[in-house]
């Protein structure tokens, strides 16, 4: 009928354009009319709806709709008598082609996640959509079918092991199994998506210098979905990359201004600390500080360190200073310092084993402690040697 809508219009005696408006087609603006996801192998029903004299809804024609959002029940597409699929146009509205009645079908409650995916794919509003990413809770982009298929296929194992070989499910039960991955990723938001993105970063090519390169084709396919309704998905990925990616460069992933990368390059860390980058590279290579060293190409090396390591180095450099910094802290001249040193008063201040990337060997914290110890409190000196 889709290929000959003029005849349909004539036989049904309906107004011009009505059959075309409700017929599936390629590149449809609404998700329900997307021809790619038209359910061709069965005509599922809702056990409650069919008892109310409403046997079919157009949204049930979408292969990813597995539940009735009005009664919160799973759809049924198999006759309980002959076990054959309920086919469109066969058996009438209340019976299967075998004659078995559909008025007493078993009623099974759909899960909240199944209702959310069904409402999303069918372009319907339902309280279950509150479990989705906020940007998808009230908006349904026209390519939502492709997006759900992408999420489900990214976690489905194919016999060939190749992308693009995943087939679209034919039955309600097949759809429920197929959608399990997609259901977890966007209905358990944001925990499941972040966990999946993190695992993909860990499995990716370790020598990749950018996050998109390490995420590979999965990232390329994800970025094709540009509707604003997918903003939370992109933001969720950016947060994972900012916190966990330990490669050289973030790449094309847009990190928000308030999101700082946890892993920073040696050059960036050097600017933060105030030393030369090669000192950080050497410290990582010699295992003096924690970091990761990547080699790529002919002689090219890239070093990254964790932001906590940067904070530790900064704290150590604030603690240890040169002689001038110590004298300024104590408020003594050079000769006075020499006298204190001869009196062995400065033994606890001069450090022997210094933390890495520290230039001075005088422990300013110890010096401050001695200064406080020597200070006068309530008019009474605290250390007679002072």
WOMOJO-V43559 format. One record per run of one state. SS is the DSSP state (~ for helix, > for strand, _ for the rest). FROM is the first residue (numbers start at 0). LEN is the number of residues. If there is no record, write none. Layout:
ss | from | len
SS | FROM | LEN
SS | FROM | LEN
This chain:
ss | from | len
_ | 0 | 1
~ | 1 | 11
_ | 12 | 5
~ | 17 | 4
_ | 21 | 3
> | 24 | 1
_ | 25 | 5
~ | 30 | 3
> | 33 | 1
~ | 34 | 3
> | 37 | 1
_ | 38 | 6
> | 44 | 1
_ | 45 | 1
~ | 46 | 5
_ | 51 | 6
~ | 57 | 4
> | 61 | 1
_ | 62 | 4
> | 66 | 2
_ | 68 | 4
> | 72 | 2
_ | 74 | 1
> | 75 | 1
_ | 76 | 1
> | 77 | 1
_ | 78 | 6
> | 84 | 1
_ | 85 | 9
> | 94 | 1
_ | 95 | 5
> | 100 | 1
_ | 101 | 7
> | 108 | 1
_ | 109 | 2
~ | 111 | 11
_ | 122 | 4
~ | 126 | 5
_ | 131 | 2
~ | 133 | 4
_ | 137 | 6
~ | 143 | 11
_ | 154 | 17
~ | 171 | 7
_ | 178 | 1
~ | 179 | 8
_ | 187 | 3
~ | 190 | 13
_ | 203 | 6
> | 209 | 1
~ | 210 | 5
_ | 215 | 1
~ | 216 | 6
_ | 222 | 5
~ | 227 | 17
_ | 244 | 4
> | 248 | 1
_ | 249 | 13
> | 262 | 3
~ | 265 | 8
_ | 273 | 3
~ | 276 | 9
_ | 285 | 6
> | 291 | 5
_ | 296 | 3
> | 299 | 7
~ | 306 | 13
> | 319 | 2
_ | 321 | 1
~ | 322 | 8
_ | 330 | 3
~ | 333 | 9
_ | 342 | 7
> | 349 | 1
_ | 350 | 11
> | 361 | 2
~ | 363 | 11
_ | 374 | 1
> | 375 | 2
_ | 377 | 2
> | 379 | 2
_ | 381 | 5
